[in-house]
Amino acid sequence: MYITPNHKSKAAANRAIKAGEKVYLLSNSPFDKELPVSGSICVEGPHHPKPHTWYGQAIVENGVIVKIK
């Protein structure tokens, strides 16, 4: 699972979240039918075609990511 906007690092994504930017889940897979609205899920970035350089666990509340560990 990816996030949008496409941050180059997990730290950059967390800074954006703390700054009030809305960060959402993004799936490019035909096998992911529904994105979770609340809970936690594994994420990676950045998106294809760049190689993945970070991985984390996203905490999702009401469809918006509130933290990435």
C-alpha positions in Angstrom: 0.0 0.0 0.0 1.3 3.5 -0.8 0.4 7.0 0.4 -0.5 10.1 -1.4 1.0 12.6 -1.8 4.2 10.7 -2.7 6.8 11.6 0.0 10.4 10.5 -0.5 10.9 9.5 3.1 8.8 8.4 6.1 10.1 11.4 8.0 8.9 13.8 5.3 5.5 12.1 5.4 5.3 12.6 9.2 6.4 16.2 8.9 3.6 16.8 6.4 1.1 15.1 8.7 2.2 17.3 11.7 2.0 20.4 9.5 -1.7 19.6 8.9 -1.4 18.2 5.3 -3.9 15.5 4.6 -2.2 12.2 3.7 -4.2 9.3 2.3 -3.7 5.6 1.5 -3.3 4.7 -2.2 -3.5 1.3 -3.8 -2.2 0.4 -7.3 -3.2 -3.2 -6.9 -6.3 -4.8 -8.4 -6.4 -7.1 -5.3 -7.0 -4.4 -2.8 -10.8 -4.0 -3.0 -11.3 -1.5 -0.2 -9.0 0.8 1.7 -9.3 0.7 5.5 -11.1 3.7 7.0 -9.6 3.1 10.5 -6.9 1.0 12.0 -3.3 0.3 10.9 -1.8 -0.9 7.7 1.7 -1.4 6.2 2.8 1.2 3.7 5.9 1.8 1.5 7.3 4.5 -0.6 8.0 6.2 -2.8 5.7 5.0 -5.6 6.6 3.2 -8.8 8.8 3.7 -10.9 11.2 4.8 -8.2 12.5 2.1 -5.9 11.0 1.7 -2.4 13.3 3.3 0.1 11.1 3.3 3.2 8.5 1.1 4.9 6.2 1.8 7.8 3.0 1.2 9.7 0.3 3.8 9.0 -2.3 4.6 11.6 -5.5 5.6 9.8 -8.5 7.5 11.3 -11.6 8.3 9.3 -9.7 7.6 6.0 -6.8 10.0 6.8 -3.3 8.9 7.9 -2.5 10.4 11.3 0.9 8.8 11.9 3.4 6.5 10.3 5.7 4.4 12.6 
